[in-house]
Amino acid sequence: MYRLDQKLARIRAGQYTRNDFIIADAKDGDMGPSMTSCGPKRAKDGTWSRHYTRPEFLENIRAVVEQDLVDIMLTSASNMEALIEMGVYRNSAVKPAIRANDTTDVWVCRGATYSKQPSRPFRTASLSRVATGTIDPAPGAPITGTDLGLYSITFNNDLDHDYQALEAFHAFREDAARNNFKYFLEVFNPNVDSGIAPDMVPHYVNDVMMRCLAGVTKADRPQFLKIPFNGAKAMEELASYDPSVIVGVLGGGAGTTRDCFELLHQAERFGARVALFGRKINLAENPLEMVRFMREVASGTIAPSEAVKAYHASLSKDGITPIRALAEDNVVTEAVLKAEQSK
């Protein structure tokens, strides 16, 4: 059994402790920004002239999996296949997952304007290919695929586009059932002007997300949700509405190191039980150290501000020049986090 399954079981049984908080590394950016999503290949002094290549990126993913602190590694189907062929998941407690759809609002390639238009549903990955074979739990047995993926929807208060998105979601659930495939559901905030007042958007997102799941029976429901952190009130409202629904938070932009740790701290405090961070890990000066301190913040062993100081100390020890000075990096810059920031 993967560590993820054990944690989900305890959370569903009402036995959650902070050690059960689930952390996922979202390394699925090649389904959106594509080549630039591998991140800049930085020297220790912080300079860089190119992005990582795919082989280098796969080795970076291997390092995170072998560190064994995250619970889920989310990648594209093609990268999951390559990682399996490399033997990365052999005997690993880290669950591989794939981005199961790639709606147009994540198509943020250089020079493109797709993401500025209302989101449309689209799927590249083939569930029958991804789920081919059985993931044998016996020690040392080869992994041939995965039965877990991310499905994403963006609602825009636009009847035609939202109707189309829900039809596609229905078709996906039927395909998932045929292939014994599980999923977690990502719901973004509107990606274009929705005509909804900004202070109402968090509640709109909560409502449309739970409305679209109301007609879905237990067998076809998501394992958990992945949503933006829209503030303490909205998170608390969603997390307390239906205890059978596990809520997770997405990372958003890279921000400061304090933003990363503060988001993790506040999300857990107000009811989230999962964090799926991509750029906050991938763009860090030392991704492995960032993950290490994320785990400590989630577990409650260190406060966000102290974690930033400890992270900078680790960079100094390794001779790595930080992107920002400590004082600047220990500032909460994301507006949604400022109201509840820890001392």
C-alpha positions as CSV (number, residue, x, y, z in Angstrom):
1,M,0.0,0.0,0.0
2,Y,1.3,3.5,-0.9
3,R,1.7,6.0,1.9
4,L,-1.0,8.1,0.3
5,D,-3.6,5.3,0.7
6,Q,-2.7,4.9,4.4
7,K,-3.1,8.6,5.0
8,L,-6.4,8.9,3.1
9,A,-7.7,6.0,5.1
10,R,-6.9,7.7,8.4
11,I,-8.3,11.0,7.3
12,R,-11.5,9.4,6.1
13,A,-11.8,7.5,9.4
14,G,-11.5,10.8,11.4
15,Q,-8.1,9.9,12.7
16,Y,-6.2,12.7,11.1
17,T,-3.1,14.1,12.7
18,R,-0.7,16.7,11.2
19,N,1.7,13.9,10.3
20,D,-1.1,12.6,7.9
21,F,-1.0,15.9,5.9
22,I,-0.5,14.9,2.2
23,I,2.1,16.7,0.1
24,A,2.2,16.3,-3.7
25,D,4.9,17.6,-6.0
26,A,3.2,18.9,-9.2
27,K,5.8,18.2,-11.9
28,D,3.2,18.2,-14.7
29,G,4.1,21.6,-16.3
30,D,5.0,20.1,-19.6
31,M,1.2,19.8,-20.2
32,G,0.9,23.6,-20.0
33,P,4.0,25.9,-20.3
34,S,5.9,23.0,-21.8
35,M,9.7,23.4,-22.2
36,T,10.1,26.3,-19.7
37,S,8.2,24.4,-17.0
38,C,11.4,22.3,-16.3
39,G,12.8,25.3,-14.6
40,P,16.0,27.3,-14.9
41,K,19.2,25.3,-14.6
42,R,20.9,27.5,-11.9
43,A,24.5,27.5,-10.8
44,K,25.2,27.9,-7.1
45,D,25.7,31.6,-7.5
46,G,22.2,31.9,-8.9
47,T,23.1,32.6,-12.6
48,W,21.5,30.6,-15.4
49,S,21.4,30.7,-19.2
50,R,19.0,27.9,-20.1
51,H,16.2,25.7,-18.8
52,Y,16.6,22.1,-17.8
53,T,16.3,19.5,-20.6
54,R,13.8,16.7,-20.3
55,P,16.4,14.1,-19.2
56,E,17.7,16.5,-16.5
57,F,14.2,17.2,-15.4
58,L,13.5,13.5,-15.0
59,E,16.6,13.2,-12.8
60,N,15.3,16.1,-10.7
61,I,12.0,14.2,-10.3
62,R,14.0,11.0,-9.4
63,A,15.7,12.9,-6.6
64,V,12.4,14.1,-5.1
65,V,10.9,10.6,-5.2
66,E,14.0,9.1,-3.7
67,Q,14.0,11.7,-0.9
68,D,10.7,10.0,0.1
69,L,9.0,13.0,1.7
70,V,6.3,13.7,-0.8
71,D,3.3,11.4,-1.0
72,I,2.4,11.9,-4.7
73,M,4.5,12.7,-7.7
74,L,2.2,14.3,-10.4
75,T,3.6,14.3,-13.9
76,S,2.5,14.0,-17.5
77,A,1.7,10.5,-18.7
78,S,4.8,10.4,-20.9
79,N,7.1,11.4,-18.1
80,M,5.5,8.9,-15.7
81,E,6.2,6.2,-18.4
82,A,9.8,7.3,-18.6
83,L,10.3,7.4,-14.8
84,I,8.8,3.9,-14.6
85,E,11.2,2.7,-17.3
86,M,14.1,4.3,-15.3
87,G,13.0,2.2,-12.2
88,V,12.2,5.4,-10.2
89,Y,9.1,4.0,-8.5
90,R,10.4,0.5,-7.8
91,N,9.9,-0.2,-4.0
92,S,8.8,3.4,-3.6
93,A,6.1,4.6,-1.2
94,V,5.5,7.7,-3.4
95,K,2.4,7.3,-5.5
96,P,2.8,8.2,-9.2
97,A,-0.1,10.2,-10.7
98,I,-0.7,11.8,-14.1
99,R,-2.4,14.9,-15.4
100,A,-5.5,13.3,-16.9
101,N,-6.7,16.3,-18.8
102,D,-5.2,19.6,-20.0
103,T,-7.8,22.3,-20.4
104,T,-7.0,25.3,-22.5
105,D,-6.4,27.6,-19.6
106,V,-3.2,25.8,-18.8
107,W,-1.8,26.3,-22.3
108,V,0.5,29.2,-21.3
109,C,3.2,28.6,-23.9
110,R,5.5,31.5,-24.9
111,G,3.7,34.0,-27.1
112,A,0.3,32.2,-26.7
113,T,-2.9,33.8,-25.7
114,Y,-5.0,30.6,-25.2
115,S,-5.1,31.1,-21.4
116,K,-6.8,34.5,-21.8
117,Q,-9.8,33.0,-23.4
118,P,-12.6,31.0,-21.5
119,S,-11.3,27.6,-20.6
120,R,-12.3,24.7,-22.8
121,P,-12.1,21.0,-21.9
122,F,-9.5,18.8,-23.6
123,R,-7.7,15.5,-22.8
124,T,-4.4,14.3,-24.2
125,A,-3.7,11.3,-22.0
126,S,-5.3,7.9,-22.7
127,L,-6.5,6.3,-19.5
128,S,-6.5,2.8,-21.0
129,R,-2.8,3.2,-21.8
130,V,-1.9,4.7,-18.4
131,A,-3.8,2.1,-16.5
132,T,-2.7,-0.9,-18.5
133,G,-1.5,-3.7,-16.3
134,T,-1.7,-4.1,-12.6
135,I,0.3,-2.2,-10.0
136,D,1.5,-5.2,-8.1
137,P,2.1,-4.3,-4.4
138,A,4.6,-7.2,-3.9
139,P,8.1,-5.9,-3.0
140,G,10.2,-5.5,-6.0
141,A,7.4,-6.1,-8.5
142,P,7.5,-3.9,-11.6
143,I,5.1,-0.9,-11.8
144,T,3.5,-0.6,-15.3
145,G,1.2,2.4,-14.8
146,T,-1.0,4.2,-12.4
147,D,-4.6,4.3,-11.4
148,L,-4.5,7.9,-10.2
149,G,-4.7,11.2,-12.1
150,L,-5.7,14.9,-11.8
151,Y,-8.8,16.1,-13.6
152,S,-9.2,19.9,-13.9
153,I,-12.2,22.1,-14.5
154,T,-12.4,25.9,-14.7
155,F,-15.8,27.5,-14.3
156,N,-16.3,31.0,-15.7
157,N,-20.0,31.7,-15.0
158,D,-20.5,31.2,-18.8
159,L,-23.3,28.8,-19.5
160,D,-22.1,27.4,-22.8
161,H,-18.5,26.9,-21.7
162,D,-19.4,25.6,-18.3
163,Y,-22.0,23.2,-19.8
164,Q,-19.3,21.9,-22.2
165,A,-16.9,21.4,-19.3
166,L,-19.4,19.4,-17.3
167,E,-20.2,17.2,-20.3
168,A,-16.5,16.5,-20.6
169,F,-16.3,15.7,-16.9
170,H,-19.1,13.2,-17.2
171,A,-17.4,11.5,-20.1
172,F,-14.2,11.3,-18.2
173,R,-15.9,9.7,-15.2
174,E,-17.3,7.0,-17.4
175,D,-13.9,6.4,-19.0
176,A,-12.3,6.3,-15.5
177,A,-14.9,3.7,-14.4
178,R,-14.2,1.5,-17.4
179,N,-10.4,1.6,-16.6
180,N,-10.7,1.3,-12.8
181,F,-9.0,4.7,-12.6
182,K,-9.2,7.1,-9.7
183,Y,-8.8,10.9,-9.8
184,F,-8.6,14.0,-7.8
185,L,-10.5,17.1,-8.9
186,E,-8.8,20.5,-9.5
187,V,-11.1,23.5,-9.7
188,F,-9.5,26.8,-10.6
189,N,-10.8,30.3,-10.1
190,P,-12.3,31.8,-13.3
191,N,-9.6,32.5,-15.8
192,V,-11.4,35.4,-17.5
193,D,-13.8,38.1,-16.3
194,S,-16.7,36.2,-14.9
195,G,-18.9,39.2,-14.0
196,I,-18.8,38.0,-10.3
197,A,-17.6,40.5,-7.6
198,P,-14.1,39.6,-6.4
199,D,-15.3,39.0,-2.8
200,M,-17.9,36.5,-4.1
201,V,-15.5,34.5,-6.3
202,P,-14.3,32.2,-3.5
203,H,-17.9,31.3,-2.6
204,Y,-18.9,30.9,-6.3
205,V,-16.0,28.4,-6.7
206,N,-17.1,26.5,-3.6
207,D,-20.7,26.4,-4.8
208,V,-20.1,25.3,-8.4
209,M,-17.6,22.7,-7.3
210,M,-19.9,21.1,-4.8
211,R,-22.9,21.5,-7.2
212,C,-21.1,19.5,-9.9
213,L,-20.4,16.7,-7.4
214,A,-23.9,16.5,-5.9
215,G,-25.1,14.1,-8.5
216,V,-21.9,11.9,-8.4
217,T,-22.2,8.8,-6.3
218,K,-19.4,7.5,-4.0
219,A,-17.9,5.1,-6.6
220,D,-17.2,8.0,-9.0
221,R,-16.3,10.8,-6.6
222,P,-12.8,12.3,-6.5
223,Q,-10.3,11.1,-4.0
224,F,-9.8,14.7,-2.9
225,L,-10.1,18.3,-4.2
226,K,-7.4,20.7,-5.4
227,I,-8.4,24.3,-5.2
228,P,-6.7,27.8,-4.9
229,F,-6.5,29.1,-1.3
230,N,-9.1,31.8,-1.5
231,G,-8.8,32.8,2.2
232,A,-9.6,31.3,5.6
233,K,-13.3,31.9,5.4
234,A,-13.8,30.1,2.1
235,M,-11.5,27.2,3.0
236,E,-13.2,26.7,6.3
237,E,-16.6,26.8,4.7
238,L,-15.6,24.2,2.1
239,A,-13.7,21.9,4.5
240,S,-16.6,21.8,7.1
241,Y,-19.4,21.5,4.6
242,D,-19.0,17.8,3.9
243,P,-16.5,15.9,6.1
244,S,-16.4,13.1,3.5
245,V,-14.8,15.4,1.0
246,I,-11.0,15.9,1.5
247,V,-9.9,19.3,0.5
248,G,-6.4,20.1,-0.9
249,V,-4.8,23.4,-1.9
250,L,-2.8,24.3,-5.0
251,G,0.4,26.3,-4.8
252,G,-0.1,29.0,-7.4
253,G,2.9,31.2,-8.3
254,A,6.4,30.8,-6.8
255,G,6.2,33.8,-4.5
256,T,8.6,34.2,-1.5
257,T,9.7,31.2,0.6
258,R,7.6,32.6,3.4
259,D,4.6,32.6,1.0
260,C,5.1,28.9,0.4
261,F,5.4,28.0,4.1
262,E,2.6,30.4,5.1
263,L,0.2,29.0,2.5
264,L,0.9,25.5,3.8
265,H,0.4,26.5,7.4
266,Q,-2.8,28.4,6.8
267,A,-4.3,25.8,4.5
268,E,-3.9,23.1,7.1
269,R,-5.1,25.3,9.9
270,F,-8.4,26.0,8.1
271,G,-9.1,22.5,7.0
272,A,-7.0,21.5,4.0
273,R,-5.4,18.0,4.3
274,V,-3.5,18.1,1.0
275,A,-1.0,20.5,-0.7
276,L,-0.1,20.2,-4.3
277,F,2.8,22.6,-5.0
278,G,4.6,22.9,-8.4
279,R,6.4,26.1,-9.0
280,K,7.0,26.7,-5.2
281,I,9.1,23.6,-5.3
282,N,10.5,23.5,-8.8
283,L,11.7,27.2,-8.8
284,A,13.3,27.0,-5.3
285,E,17.1,27.4,-5.0
286,N,17.2,23.9,-3.5
287,P,14.0,22.0,-4.2
288,L,14.9,19.1,-1.9
289,E,15.4,21.4,1.1
290,M,12.2,23.2,0.2
291,V,10.3,19.9,0.4
292,R,12.0,19.1,3.7
293,F,10.9,22.2,5.4
294,M,7.4,22.0,3.8
295,R,7.0,18.6,5.5
296,E,8.2,20.1,8.9
297,V,5.8,23.1,8.6
298,A,2.9,20.8,7.6
299,S,3.7,18.5,10.6
300,G,3.7,21.5,13.0
301,T,7.4,21.0,14.1
302,I,8.4,24.5,12.9
303,A,6.6,27.8,12.3
304,P,6.7,29.4,8.8
305,S,9.0,32.3,9.8
306,E,11.5,30.0,11.5
307,A,11.3,27.6,8.5
308,V,12.4,30.4,6.2
309,K,15.4,31.1,8.4
310,A,16.3,27.5,8.6
311,Y,16.0,27.1,4.8
312,H,18.3,30.1,4.3
313,A,20.8,28.6,6.7
314,S,20.8,25.4,4.7
315,L,21.4,27.4,1.5
316,S,24.4,29.1,3.1
317,K,25.8,25.8,4.3
318,D,25.6,24.4,0.8
319,G,27.1,27.6,-0.8
320,I,24.0,28.4,-2.7
321,T,23.2,32.1,-3.3
322,P,19.5,32.8,-2.4
323,I,17.2,34.5,-4.9
324,R,16.3,37.0,-2.2
325,A,17.9,38.2,1.0
326,L,16.5,36.6,4.1
327,A,14.6,39.6,5.3
328,E,12.9,40.0,1.9
329,D,12.3,36.3,1.6
330,N,10.6,36.1,5.0
331,V,7.8,38.5,4.0
332,V,4.3,37.4,3.1
333,T,3.5,39.0,-0.3
334,E,0.3,37.2,-1.3
335,A,-2.7,39.3,-0.3
336,V,-4.9,36.3,0.5
337,L,-2.4,35.2,3.2
338,K,-1.8,38.5,4.9
339,A,-5.0,38.6,7.0
340,E,-4.1,35.4,8.9
341,Q,-0.4,35.3,8.7
342,S,1.4,33.7,11.6
343,K,3.8,35.7,13.8
